[in-house]
Every structure is written in C-alpha cells, then in structure tokens.
Amino acid sequence: MEDILLLEAIERYLSGTMLPAEKEYFEQLRKNTPEIDQMVVEHKLFLQQMDQFSERRNLRNALHEVHNDLVSKGDIYEGGEISTKGRVVQLWNKYRRVTAIAACIAGITALLISGLFTYFSPAANKSSIEQLTRKVSTLENAQKALNSEIKNKQHVNIPKEEFKSAGTGFLIDGKGYIVTNAHVLTGTGAVVVSNKGDQYDAKIINIDQIHDLAILKIDDSDYKPFSYLPYSIKKSGVDLGEELFTLGYPRDEIVYNMGYLSAESGYDGDTSSCQISLSANPGNSGGPVFNKNGEIVGVLSAKQTQAEGVVFAIKAKGLYKMVDDLKQSDTSLQKMKMPSSTSLKGMNRIDQIKELQNYVFIIKAYNQK
C-alpha cells in the first residue's frame, strides 16, 4: 500500500499538481533518500518514453490517413500490375523507421514497468536493480543491431530477372562519377551500382553511343565520397606489346586479367580504340585497363567473338574529350576533376590490385518502373 501511495505522490510531483508545502517536503525527501530519488528519475524516464511512443503512433496513423487520401484521390497508383511482393517492399520502405522505433520504445517501456514493480516489491535488492540494468543494456544492443539492419535494407535488392544488362565501371572522380560502356546501359531508366556488397543508387549523366562511353553519378546519401583516387588517367598512348591488366566483374566477384597491347587501333581500324590480347567476358565491359604503373590507359568495350582472347578498349584520352564537352554544356559539372597522378608506381601487382579494387564497381542496369 505504501508503494502505491509513493507512486501516486511521484505522479503528482512530476505532473506539478502538488501543493507548495507538500512539494517542498517531497523534494527534501528526495535529497535525503537516494532510493526515492532514483524512483523519481526512472518514473520520469518511463513517462517520457510513453509520450514518445504516443507521438510515433500518432505520426504513423497520420501517414496512413494521408496515404489513403492520396489513393482515393488518384494521386498515387496501386494498380494490379504491382505485385504483392512489390507492395510489401513499398510498405516496408514507407514505415520501417516508425515500426522499428515503436518496437524499441515498447520494449524499453516493458522493461521499465517490470523494473519498477520489482524495485517496489519486498524482495527488492541490489541484485534486481543490476539485473534490470543488464536487461536495458541488452535492449540497447538489440536496438543498435536493428538500426544497422534497417540501414542495410535501405536499398531493396532488385531480382536478378529484372536486370536488363550488367557490366563494370570505375571512378573518375571521388565524388561518385563513374565511367562505363554505353551498351551496358542501353534501354534502361535507372542504374544500381554495387561495390563489395554495398549497393547504391546512381543516375545517368551522359551516354555517348558513338564512342560506347557513359558517365554515371552515384546519387545516394549512404555513399561516402573518396577524397583521393590512387591512379591517374593517361592521355598519351600505349606502346605495342606493353603489359596491361584489367579488373572487372564478369560475375559478382572481382576478376583480374593480364595481357598486352596487340594493336594500336581497334575494330575496323578505329583509331579511338586499341586491341588487347587477354581473356575477358561480357561482364568485363566498362572495366578499366591499367598499365604497370597503375595508370588507366583505356576502357574495355567489347569482345571480338571471332577471335579468342582478343578484346577492344577505348583509349583513355577519349574520356578527357567527353568530360570537357560535358563541362561546357553543364555548368554543374565544372567541379568534376579526373585524377592526374598515381601512387601505384613501383608497387607489386598484388598490392596494386588490393588498392584498386575499392574503386571498381559492378554496374547493374534495369528498366525503371
């Protein structure tokens, strides 16, 4: 009975309904009795959590009402062509944060209520408080794990059957500008760029079908720009017989290939490209071609099916022409700056690859719905 009266007193104290004399007496009691002071602090925290939970619940209900209103007005479409799976993904994207926060608050509230009743019971002792502390700590860790899971699910994986094409790309500016082949993006409205399992959304900046080049820009808040690229993009040509190597994604794992320049011109005498002798698969399209110093000298374009082990690459100097033209037509791209020096010269090949693979990406294109 005394515990219930004490709880009622705490409620009135926190709500400000105590008489001045009673409030003064209670505050003095808090100063002299650490246990009661602790009870006031815990109960205040409990009430705050309940208020936050109520606010989140009201926000969720308001979102539902707005969504239903938009559907009824026809501002958003939920026709039969959208699959049940797609609808579930939409709902998850819309309410995942509210749901996760509400679940966490509900868990904390349950523990606090349990802890208060345990504390006020006759058998309450120091060990019960320590047990409550451990439970709260466990819940906090679970909340962190849940937040991490939510972050990882920010970008819903697109089923493989929806991909229209795939290839390789690489950074030409640490802010997220990526070069790949134009034919990798043919007929697509959106692009997903992934690197070492991290997945980002990207938008198409420019496509040059004549030279089979395209530039993308990672447009994703989760992407952290690189302040430095360890390689340069070489303007001058490559000597016949010079050793070259590539990194690309013919599958989901990055693949290294080594070869040499076998002809200074490309298919049908094209002087803007060159011929390289090495083994490559379609997924390598758009991948960088490096010389021994870690300088990019070309972009893999296509495989000549009539000759095994022969591929063509667009010469790197064509990238400069493309970027310069873009800067003149779009002032927002004036700050794009391609790397001009390499830190990989003199490094052994294994260490070069370890450094370079962080800047080579999988490009997966699909039709935007």
N, C-alpha and C positions, 0 to 999 in steps of 0.2 A: 504493500500500500504506500509506504514511504517513497519507493522508487517511482510510482506513478505520479505522486504529488510533486516529486522533484522534476520529473519530465514536464509536467504541466507548468511548473514555475519557469523552467528553461524556455518553453514555448512562449510564455507571456513576456519573458525578458527579451527574447530575440525579436518578438513582434512589436515591442515598445508599448505594451498595454499595462505594465506595472506602474503602481503609484510611486511617486518620487522617493518616499521613505523606504518602501519595500525594495525599490531598485537599488538604493544606496546600501541597504543591508545585504542584498544578494551579491552585489559587486564586492563587498568586503569579504563575504563568504567565499567567493571565487579566489580572492587573493590568499586567503588563509588555508584553502583546501584545494590542493593540486588536482585531486580526483574529480572534483566538481568542475573545475576549470577545463579539464580535459573533456568532460562530458559536454560542456557548452560548445567547445570547438568542434567536436565530432558531430554534434547535432546540427550546428550551423552548416557544416560541410554537407551533411545529409540533405538539408533543406535546399541548399544551392544546387545540388545535383538533381533534385526533384524538379526545381524550376527550369533547369536546362533541358531536362528530358521533356517537360511540358512544351517548351519553346520549340524543340526539334519536332515533336509530334504535330504541333500546330502548323509548322512550316511544311511538313510532309503532306498534311491534309490540304493546305493551300495549294501546293504543287499539283496534287491530284485534281482539285477543282479547276485550276487553270488549264490543265491538260485536257480534261473532259470538255471544258468550254471551247477550247480550240478545235477539238474533234467535232463537236456539234456544229460549229460554225463552218467547218470545212477548211480551216487554215492549215491543218496538218492532215495527212492522208494515212489511213491504216487499212488499205485495201487488201483483197485476198492474195495478191501476188507476194506479199511479205510473209515469209514462213513463220511458223510458231517459234522456231529457234531464233530467227532474227528478231521477233518481238521480245523474247526473253532477254536477248542481248541489249535491246533498246531500254527495257525497264531497268536492267542492271546498271547500264551506264547512267541513267537518269537519277536513280535513287540509292546507288551503292554507298555514297558517303553518309546520307541520312540514316540508312539502315545500320551501317557499322557503328556510327556514333550512338544511336539509340540503344543498340545491343550492349555497347560498352558501359553506358550510363546505367542501364538496367542491372548489369552485373555488379557495378560498384554499389548501387543502391541496395541490392540484396545483401551484399556483404556488410554494409554499414548497419542495416537493420539488425542482422544477425549478431553483429558485434556489440551493438547497444544492449540488446536483450541479454547477451551473455555477460556483459560487464555488470549489469544490474542484478544478476542472479546471485543468490547467497554463495554459490560456489566460485564466484568470480575471483580470479587471482592474476598474478603477473603472467603466468604461462598462457592464459587465454588471450590476453592482450597481444602477446608476442605471436600467438597463432594467427590472430586477426591481421597483424602487420604482414606476416608471411603471405597470407591469402591475398591481401591488397597488392603486394609486390608481384605475386604470380599473375594477378589480373592485369597489372600494368604491362608485364612482359607479353601477355597474350594480346593486349591491345596493340603493342608495337608490331607484333607479328602480323596482326590483322591489317594494320595500316600499310605494312610492306606488301602484303598480298594484294590490297586494293591498288597500290601503285603499279604493281606488275600487271594488273588486269586493266589498266587504263586503256590499253590498245588491244582490242579484241582480235585474236588471230583470224585471218581470213582463210576459209577452207581452201585446200590446195586445188580443188577442181575449179575454183573461181579465178585463179591466176591465168592471165592471158599470155604472159611471157615472163622470162626471168633472165637475169644476167649479172654482170659485175659493174661496180662503179668505184670511184676513188675521189677523195677530197682534193680540190684545187684551192680551197680557202677554208681555214679552220672554223669559220662562222657557219659552215654547213653547206657550202656549194660543192656539188658533186658532178663529175663528168661520167657519162656512159654512152652507149651507142643509141642512135635514134631508133634503130629497128627493135631494140629491147622494149621501147615504149609505144610502138605502133598500135593505134586503136584503143588507147587507154585514157581514162579520165582521172586516175589517181595512182599514186605510187607509194609503196611501203618499202622503206629502207631498213635493213637489219644488219647488225654487226655484233658478232659474238653473243647472239641471243637477245640483245637489246633491240627493240623494234621501235621505229619512229615513222611518223607521217612526213611526207615530202610533197612538194608541189613542183610542177614542170615550169621552168623559167624560159627555156628556148629549145626548139628542135630544128636541126639542120639536116634535112633528109638527103641533100646532095652529098654532103661530106660524112654522113652517118654519125653525127655527133649530137649530143643533147646535154643540157645543164639542168640539174635539179637543185632545189634548196630545201634542206630539212626544216620543216615548219612544225616544230614540236617543243613544248615547254620542258619536256624531260631531257632534251638534248643539251649537253654541256659543250660549248664551243672549245676548240683547241686553240691555244694562243700561239702554237708553233707547229709547223709541219717539217719533219726531218729531211725531206727530199726537195729537190728542185725540179723544174720542168725545163728541159733543154731546148733551146731554139735552133741550135745547129744540128746538122745531120749526123748519121752514124756510118762508120766505115764498114765496108763489105767484109764479112767474116767476123765482125765484132761479137763477143759473147753477150747474150741478153738473157733476161729471165722475167717471168711473169708470176703474178699472184691472182687467183680468180676463184670463182665459185661454180664449178660445173655440178656440184652438189652442195649440201648445207655446210660442208666443212671446207675451209680454205685449202687450195691446192697450189703447189709450187711446180713450175716447169722451167727448164733451161734449154736454150737453143742459141742460134746465131743469125745474123743478118745474111740472108741468102740472095737478095736482090734489092737494089736501091729504089726500084719503082714497084708499084703494086699491080693489081689485076689489070690486064689490057694496057700496060704502060702508064698507069696513073701515077704521076709524079708527087701527088699529095700523100701518097701512102707508100709502104715498102713491104717486102716479102720476108717472112721469118720462118726458119725451119725449126719447128718444135711441135710437140703433141698438144692439141687443145680440143675442147668440147664446146658445144653451143653456149653453155653457161659461162664460159670464159669471156664472151663478148662484152666489151666495155671495160675490160681489165687493163691495168697499167702495164707497160713494158719498160723495164729498168735496164740500165747498163751496170757495169760492175761497181760504179761509184754511187749507186743508188739514185741516179738521175732518171726521171721519166723521159723517155725518148719517143713514146708512141702510145696509141690506144688500140688494143685488139679490136678488129672489126668483124671479120667473117672467116670461115674455114672453106678452103677450096676442096670440094668433095672429090674432085678427080685425082687429087694427089695427096697421099697420106703424109701427115707430118708437115704440111705447108699451110700457113695462115698469113693473113694480111693485117697490117697495122697502120692506122692513120698517124702521120708524123706529128710530133708534139707541137711544132711551130704553128700548126693549124688551130690549136687551142687559143694561142695568143690572138690570132686574127678574129676568131669567134668572140672572145671576151671583149676585145677592143670595139667591135661592131655593136655589141650589146650595151657597152657603157655609153656609146654615142646616142643610142636610141632610148635608153632608160637611165635617167639620172640617179635613180635609187640604187643602181649597181656600181656607182662610181667608186665606192669603198672596197669593192672586190679586189683582192690582191693575191696573185699567184706566187707561190714560194720561189725564191731566186737562188737559194743556197742549200747545199746538202751537208749533213753532219755524218753521213754514212761512208764517206770515202775512207778507204783503208781498213774498214771493218770486215770481219769474216762474214761469209754468206749466211750462216745460221743466225748470227746476231742481227744482221740486216733484216732478215725475214721477221724475227721477233719484234723488231721495231716497226716495220712497215705494215704488218697485218692489222694494226689498230686503225688504219686509215683507208682500208679497202672494204667495201660493203657489198652485200647481196642486194640486188635491185629486183623487186617483185612487182610487176605491174598487173593491174586488174581494171575492169570496167567499173566506174563509179556509178552507184545506183542512186 
